[in-house]
Amino acid sequence: MKQVYETDVTDEQWAMLESLLHAKTGRKATVCRRRIVNAILYLNRTGCQWRLLPKEFPHWSTVHSCYRRWRRNGTLEKVHAALHAVVRQASGREPMPTAGSVDSQSVKTTEKGGHVASTEPSR
């Protein structure tokens, strides 16, 4: 598929994503999933409104409903996890991290815990 926008996925990228985005409902998809992914990536990169998607993409409501469905059913999370594993392997690391750490600079707290009571006398 020819790339129209810089945000469009390449054939190599689509080969990784295609199996993660296939329809599980048994119905045949009427709109190309790759075009939907390209529209979502365009929206993410440009920040345009759903209704202002260029005409080269599927209708905005189709893109929006697919995005919402994938977000709700965990598909986007699975895609993120799969791509994260690929990036880790490409950098010579294990696909999944074996440990994590949190330091005191990562978690901000207040000087005092709980609620601060007012020191002014009530009238």
C-alpha positions as CSV (number, residue, x, y, z in Angstrom):
1,M,0.0,0.0,0.0
2,K,1.3,3.4,-0.9
3,Q,2.1,5.8,1.9
4,V,0.1,9.0,1.6
5,Y,1.1,10.6,4.9
6,E,4.3,10.4,6.9
7,T,2.3,8.9,9.7
8,D,1.1,5.9,7.6
9,V,2.4,2.5,8.7
10,T,4.9,0.8,6.4
11,D,4.4,-2.7,5.0
12,E,6.9,-4.0,7.6
13,Q,5.0,-2.3,10.5
14,W,1.7,-3.5,9.2
15,A,3.0,-7.1,9.1
16,M,3.5,-6.8,12.9
17,L,0.1,-5.2,13.6
18,E,-2.2,-7.0,11.2
19,S,-2.6,-10.2,13.3
20,L,-3.3,-8.1,16.5
21,L,-6.1,-6.1,14.8
22,H,-8.1,-8.8,13.0
23,A,-11.8,-8.9,13.6
24,K,-12.9,-11.5,16.1
25,T,-16.6,-11.2,15.6
26,G,-16.8,-13.5,12.6
27,R,-18.1,-10.7,10.4
28,K,-16.0,-9.7,7.4
29,A,-14.5,-6.2,7.8
30,T,-16.0,-3.7,5.4
31,V,-13.2,-1.1,5.9
32,C,-9.5,-1.8,5.7
33,R,-8.0,-2.0,9.2
34,R,-4.8,-0.6,7.9
35,R,-6.5,2.6,6.7
36,I,-8.2,2.9,10.2
37,V,-4.8,2.5,11.9
38,N,-3.3,5.2,9.5
39,A,-6.2,7.5,10.4
40,I,-5.6,7.0,14.2
41,L,-1.9,7.7,13.8
42,Y,-2.7,10.8,11.7
43,L,-5.0,12.0,14.4
44,N,-2.5,11.3,17.1
45,R,0.3,13.1,15.3
46,T,-1.6,16.2,14.1
47,G,-4.1,16.6,16.9
48,C,-6.9,17.3,14.4
49,Q,-10.5,16.8,15.4
50,W,-12.2,13.5,14.5
51,R,-14.6,15.2,12.1
52,L,-11.7,17.0,10.3
53,L,-10.0,13.8,9.1
54,P,-8.9,14.2,5.5
55,K,-11.0,12.4,2.9
56,E,-8.3,9.8,2.1
57,F,-9.2,8.1,5.4
58,P,-12.4,6.2,6.2
59,H,-15.3,8.2,7.6
60,W,-14.4,9.8,11.0
61,S,-17.2,7.9,12.8
62,T,-15.9,4.5,11.5
63,V,-12.4,5.4,12.7
64,H,-13.7,6.7,16.0
65,S,-15.9,3.6,16.7
66,C,-13.0,1.3,15.9
67,Y,-10.7,3.3,18.2
68,R,-13.2,3.2,21.1
69,R,-13.8,-0.5,20.6
70,W,-10.1,-1.3,20.5
71,R,-9.5,0.8,23.6
72,R,-12.3,-0.7,25.6
73,N,-11.6,-4.4,24.7
74,G,-7.8,-4.1,25.4
75,T,-6.7,-4.4,21.8
76,L,-4.7,-1.2,21.9
77,E,-3.0,-2.3,25.1
78,K,-2.0,-5.6,23.5
79,V,-0.6,-3.8,20.5
80,H,1.4,-1.5,22.8
81,A,2.8,-4.5,24.7
82,A,3.7,-6.4,21.5
83,L,5.5,-3.3,20.1
84,H,7.2,-2.7,23.4
85,A,8.6,-6.2,23.4
86,V,9.9,-5.8,19.8
87,V,11.7,-2.6,20.7
88,R,13.3,-4.2,23.8
89,Q,14.5,-7.2,21.7
90,A,15.9,-4.9,19.0
91,S,18.0,-3.2,21.7
92,G,19.3,-6.5,22.9
93,R,17.2,-6.8,26.0
94,E,14.6,-9.4,27.1
95,P,11.1,-8.8,25.7
96,M,9.7,-8.4,29.2
97,P,11.4,-6.5,32.0
98,T,12.4,-8.7,35.0
99,A,12.3,-6.0,37.6
100,G,11.2,-2.5,38.3
101,S,12.1,0.2,40.8
102,V,10.7,3.3,42.2
103,D,12.8,5.9,43.9
104,S,11.8,8.7,46.3
105,Q,12.0,11.2,43.4
106,S,9.4,9.3,41.4
107,V,6.6,9.4,44.0
108,K,5.8,12.9,45.2
109,T,4.3,13.3,48.7
110,T,3.5,16.3,50.9
111,E,5.4,17.4,54.0
112,K,2.3,16.5,56.1
113,G,0.1,13.5,55.6
114,G,-3.7,13.8,55.8
115,H,-5.9,16.9,55.8
116,V,-4.6,20.2,57.1
117,A,-7.0,21.8,59.6
118,S,-7.7,25.5,59.6
119,T,-6.1,27.4,62.5
120,E,-8.6,30.3,62.3
121,P,-11.2,30.4,65.1
122,S,-14.7,29.8,64.1
123,R,-17.1,32.7,64.3
